[in-house]
Amino acid sequence: MVKTALYDCHLASGGTLVPFAGYLLPVQYPSGIINEHNAVRTTAGLFDVSHMGEFVLSGKDVLKNLNYLLTNDFSTMVDMQVRYSVMCNEQGGCIDDLIVYRFTEELYWVVVNAANRQTDLEWMKSHIFGDVSVDDLSHSVSLLALQGPSAKDILLKIVSEDDLPAKYYTVQKNLIGGMKCIVSQTGYTGEAGYEIYLSNEDGPALWDLLLTTGKEEGLIPCGLGARDTLRLEAAMPLYGHEMDTTITPLETGLNFAVKMKKDDFVGKKALEERGAPTIKRIGLKITGRGIARENQDVYQDDTLIGRTTSGTHAPFLKYPIAMALVKTERAEIGSQVEIDVRGRRITAEVVPLPFYKREK
């Protein structure tokens, strides 16, 4: 197992470390998942997400390659902009979902899921063409996520407004506490916040600086447990749950990141041939007694219509929720369904996604 540069920081804060995607990461701290979750919803939380993968794509043909490898269109991106996308296989299934950063016309970063890093790297290298290179920086980069409504106020104690990215899905290079950082206004919690990339050598110092600076605002360290419940309340898909190599981005509701009108990209032909999706990702509010988890059968009128992909008790909403992939014709909002939880059926209602949306 790989230790992130912040390993000792997690031990010092009482973090419970578990194996995850080849890394040892904190699943929670002594405050507990519910308190960590609600801190992010009401004040702020700090996450170590250094397990994510960072690739540098550079060269004169980098834009052509990105548009071929990924489903979104990067032709309209400008410097210091960020864009979400999916990378498909030839069958239209999802290899991964990822974030693309444009720094210059010939220099981009691609941030990928930790569990898929090696697969993604090999796929990209085997499909690139022309003047472009792909370099893996993952093991030299620490990534801290400062998330929550107080995140900006905390950073403004140590940097100026001009040092921060001006709006969502933009990025800025600056110094924080004398440390070189790349700061993007992004996150995986459904809240306003920032993700900060910096060298492993500076990672622990920034972690300590942020926790000290944000103490008055109620900033606390948060682990993988809260990260998962937060993204689920915000209905953000997770690779291996709401998508995989057999599920297309159109089936899991990522149409906004699939530009079918652009020139050819890997998987486009398969998506065209499949036609309108026959399954759809839906939200479920559990109305019966129990909590649904992943891979549980969903029934309507005793007919199997799909399966759950993620489920939990939502700490901020205070009721159980789940996402599921079901037959499109059975996905109507307000529909009543049943979920088989270890041989017992519990009732649920189809509700709009996301379950939770922050006030702007």
C-alpha positions in Angstrom: 0.0 0.0 0.0 1.2 3.5 -0.9 1.2 6.2 1.8 0.4 9.7 0.7 2.7 12.5 1.8 0.0 13.4 4.4 0.1 10.0 6.1 1.6 11.3 9.3 -0.9 14.2 9.3 -3.7 11.7 9.3 -2.2 9.7 12.2 -1.7 12.9 14.2 -5.4 13.8 13.7 -6.5 10.4 14.8 -7.6 9.2 11.3 -8.7 5.6 10.8 -6.6 4.5 7.8 -7.9 1.9 5.3 -6.6 0.5 2.0 -8.2 2.2 -1.0 -7.1 2.0 -4.6 -3.7 0.9 -3.6 -3.3 3.7 -1.0 -3.6 4.0 2.8 -6.2 6.7 3.3 -8.4 8.0 6.2 -11.9 6.7 6.1 -12.9 9.0 9.0 -11.5 10.9 12.0 -12.7 10.8 15.6 -15.5 13.3 14.9 -17.1 10.6 12.7 -18.6 10.5 9.2 -21.8 12.3 10.0 -20.1 15.3 11.7 -17.6 15.5 8.8 -20.4 15.4 6.3 -22.4 18.1 7.9 -19.3 20.3 8.5 -18.8 20.4 4.7 -22.5 21.2 4.2 -22.5 24.0 6.8 -18.9 25.3 7.2 -15.9 23.4 5.7 -14.0 20.2 5.5 -10.5 19.3 4.4 -9.8 16.1 2.4 -6.6 14.4 1.3 -7.3 13.2 -2.2 -3.7 12.7 -3.3 -4.6 9.2 -4.5 -6.1 10.8 -7.7 -4.0 10.5 -10.8 -2.5 13.4 -12.7 -1.3 13.2 -16.3 0.3 15.9 -18.3 -0.6 16.0 -22.0 1.5 18.2 -24.2 2.5 18.9 -27.8 1.2 20.6 -30.9 -1.5 17.9 -31.5 -2.7 17.7 -27.9 -6.1 19.2 -28.6 -6.8 16.8 -31.5 -5.9 13.9 -29.2 -8.1 15.1 -26.4 -11.1 15.5 -28.7 -10.5 12.0 -30.1 -9.9 10.3 -26.7 -12.6 11.9 -24.7 -16.4 12.5 -25.2 -16.5 16.3 -24.4 -15.4 19.0 -26.8 -12.2 20.9 -25.8 -12.1 23.2 -28.9 -13.8 26.0 -27.0 -11.6 25.8 -23.9 -9.4 28.8 -22.9 -6.3 28.9 -20.7 -7.0 28.2 -17.0 -10.3 26.6 -17.7 -11.5 23.2 -16.4 -13.8 20.7 -18.1 -15.4 17.4 -17.1 -15.4 14.4 -19.6 -15.7 10.7 -20.0 -13.3 8.4 -21.8 -15.1 5.6 -23.7 -14.0 2.3 -25.2 -15.0 1.3 -28.7 -18.3 -0.2 -27.4 -19.3 3.2 -25.9 -18.7 2.0 -22.3 -17.0 4.2 -19.8 -13.3 3.6 -19.2 -13.2 6.5 -16.7 -14.6 9.9 -16.0 -12.1 12.7 -15.5 -11.3 16.4 -15.3 -9.3 18.3 -17.9 -7.3 21.4 -17.2 -6.0 23.7 -19.9 -3.0 25.7 -19.0 -1.8 26.7 -22.5 -2.6 25.8 -26.1 -0.1 22.9 -25.9 -0.3 21.9 -22.2 -3.1 20.2 -20.5 -3.6 18.2 -17.2 -5.9 15.3 -17.0 -7.0 14.2 -13.5 -8.2 10.5 -13.3 -9.6 8.2 -10.7 -7.0 6.4 -8.7 -8.2 2.9 -9.3 -8.1 3.5 -13.1 -4.8 5.3 -13.3 -2.8 2.6 -14.9 -5.6 1.5 -17.2 -6.2 5.1 -18.3 -2.5 5.7 -18.9 -2.0 2.6 -21.0 -5.2 3.4 -23.0 -4.1 7.0 -23.7 -0.6 6.0 -24.7 -1.9 3.3 -27.1 -4.4 5.7 -28.8 -2.4 8.9 -29.1 -1.1 10.2 -32.5 1.0 12.9 -33.9 3.0 15.4 -31.8 1.7 14.6 -28.3 3.1 13.1 -25.1 1.5 11.7 -22.0 3.4 11.9 -18.7 2.2 10.5 -15.3 2.9 12.9 -12.4 0.7 11.1 -10.0 3.3 10.1 -7.4 4.9 13.5 -7.1 1.6 15.5 -6.6 -0.4 16.0 -3.4 -4.0 17.1 -3.8 -6.0 18.7 -1.0 -9.7 19.5 -1.3 -11.1 22.3 0.8 -14.8 22.1 0.5 -17.8 23.9 2.0 -19.5 27.3 2.2 -16.6 28.7 4.4 -13.9 27.5 2.1 -13.3 30.8 0.3 -13.4 32.8 3.6 -10.7 30.5 5.0 -8.4 30.9 1.9 -8.9 34.7 1.9 -7.1 34.8 5.3 -3.9 33.7 3.6 -4.3 34.8 0.0 -5.9 37.7 -1.9 -9.1 37.5 -3.9 -7.0 37.8 -7.1 -5.1 34.7 -6.1 -8.2 32.5 -6.3 -9.9 31.2 -9.5 -12.8 33.6 -10.2 -15.5 31.0 -10.9 -16.5 27.4 -10.9 -14.4 25.2 -13.2 -11.5 27.6 -13.5 -8.0 27.3 -12.2 -5.2 29.6 -10.9 -1.5 29.2 -10.2 -0.3 31.0 -7.0 1.6 30.9 -3.8 -0.1 29.8 -0.5 2.0 30.3 2.5 5.0 30.5 0.2 4.2 27.2 -1.4 3.7 26.9 -5.2 0.1 25.7 -5.8 -2.4 25.1 -8.5 -5.8 26.0 -7.2 -9.0 25.0 -9.0 -12.6 25.8 -8.1 -13.8 22.2 -8.3 -14.9 19.5 -6.0 -16.8 16.2 -5.5 -19.1 17.2 -2.6 -21.8 19.3 -4.1 -20.5 22.3 -2.2 -18.5 25.4 -3.2 -14.8 24.8 -2.7 -11.3 24.3 -4.0 -8.9 21.6 -4.9 -5.2 22.4 -4.4 -2.4 20.7 -6.2 1.2 21.0 -4.9 4.4 19.1 -4.4 4.5 16.2 -2.0 7.2 18.0 -0.1 4.8 20.9 0.7 1.7 18.9 1.2 1.9 18.4 5.0 2.7 22.1 5.6 -0.3 23.2 3.6 -2.6 20.7 5.4 -1.5 22.1 8.8 -1.7 25.7 7.6 -5.3 25.3 6.3 -6.5 23.5 9.5 -5.0 26.2 11.7 -6.3 29.0 9.5 -9.8 27.5 9.3 -10.2 26.6 13.0 -12.4 29.5 13.8 -14.7 28.7 10.9 -15.0 25.1 12.1 -12.8 23.5 9.5 -12.1 19.8 10.3 -10.3 17.0 8.5 -12.6 14.6 6.6 -12.2 11.1 5.2 -13.3 8.8 2.4 -16.6 8.0 4.2 -17.8 11.6 4.2 -16.6 12.1 0.7 -18.8 9.2 -0.5 -21.9 10.3 1.4 -21.5 13.9 0.2 -21.1 13.0 -3.5 -24.1 10.6 -3.2 -26.3 13.3 -1.8 -25.2 15.5 -4.7 -25.9 12.6 -7.1 -22.4 12.7 -8.5 -21.6 9.4 -10.2 -18.7 7.2 -9.0 -16.8 5.0 -11.4 -17.4 1.3 -10.7 -20.9 2.2 -9.4 -22.9 4.5 -11.7 -20.6 3.7 -14.6 -18.2 1.1 -15.9 -17.0 -0.4 -19.2 -20.5 -1.8 -20.0 -22.5 1.3 -19.1 -22.4 4.3 -21.5 -22.3 7.9 -20.4 -25.7 8.5 -21.9 -27.2 5.7 -19.9 -25.9 7.2 -16.6 -27.0 10.7 -17.3 -23.8 12.3 -18.5 -25.2 13.6 -21.7 -23.8 17.1 -21.0 -20.3 15.8 -21.3 -20.9 13.9 -24.6 -20.7 16.0 -27.7 -22.1 13.9 -30.5 -21.9 16.7 -33.1 -18.1 16.9 -32.9 -15.8 14.9 -35.1 -15.1 11.3 -34.4 -14.2 10.2 -30.9 -13.6 6.7 -29.5 -17.0 5.2 -28.8 -19.0 7.6 -30.9 -20.1 5.1 -33.5 -21.2 2.6 -30.9 -23.2 5.3 -29.1 -24.9 6.2 -32.4 -25.7 2.6 -33.2 -27.1 2.0 -29.7 -29.7 4.7 -30.2 -31.7 6.1 -27.4 -30.7 4.6 -24.0 -32.9 1.8 -22.7 -31.7 2.3 -19.1 -31.5 5.4 -17.0 -29.9 6.5 -13.7 -32.5 7.5 -11.2 -32.7 8.8 -7.6 -34.6 6.8 -5.0 -35.8 8.1 -1.6 -36.3 5.1 0.7 -39.8 5.3 2.2 -39.7 1.9 4.0 -37.5 0.8 6.9 -34.0 0.0 5.8 -31.0 1.3 3.9 -30.3 0.2 0.3 -26.7 -0.4 -0.8 -25.1 -1.1 -4.2 -26.1 -4.0 -6.5 -29.6 -4.6 -5.0 -32.5 -5.5 -7.3 -35.2 -2.9 -7.9 -38.7 -4.1 -8.6 -41.9 -2.4 -9.8 -45.2 -4.4 -9.7 -43.1 -7.5 -9.0 -41.1 -6.9 -12.3 -37.3 -6.6 -12.0 -36.6 -3.2 -13.6 -32.9 -2.6 -12.6 -30.4 -2.5 -9.8 -29.1 0.0 -7.3 -25.6 1.5 -7.9 -25.0 3.3 -4.6 -27.0 3.8 -1.4 -26.6 5.3 2.1 -28.3 7.1 4.8 -28.0 10.8 3.8 -26.5 12.6 6.9 -27.7 16.1 5.9 -31.0 15.2 4.4 -31.6 12.7 7.3 -33.2 9.9 5.3 -31.9 7.0 3.2 -31.3 7.5 -0.5 -30.0 5.4 -3.4 -29.2 5.7 -7.1 -30.1 3.0 -9.5 -30.0 2.1 -13.2 -33.4 1.0 -14.4 -35.4 0.5 -17.5 -36.1 3.9 -19.0 -39.9 3.4 -19.2 -39.9 2.7 -15.4 -38.0 5.9 -14.4 -40.9 8.3 -14.0 -40.6 10.7 -11.1 -43.0 9.8 -8.3 -43.1 6.1 -9.3 -43.1 3.6 -6.4 -40.6 0.8 -6.4 -39.3 -1.9 -4.1 -35.6 -2.8 -3.4 -34.6 -6.2 -2.4 -32.3 -5.8 0.7 -31.0 -9.2 1.7 -34.2 -11.0 0.8 -36.5 -8.3 2.3 -38.3 -5.8 0.0 -38.3 -2.1 1.2 -40.3 0.6 -0.5 -38.9 3.6 -2.3 -40.0 6.5 -4.5 -38.3 7.8 -7.7 -37.3 11.4 -7.0 -35.4 14.0 -9.1 -31.6 14.2 -9.0 -29.7 15.6 -7.4 -31.0 14.8 -3.9 -29.2 17.8 -2.5 -28.3 21.1 -4.3 -26.5 23.9 -2.6 -27.9 27.4 -2.5 -25.9 29.7 -4.6 
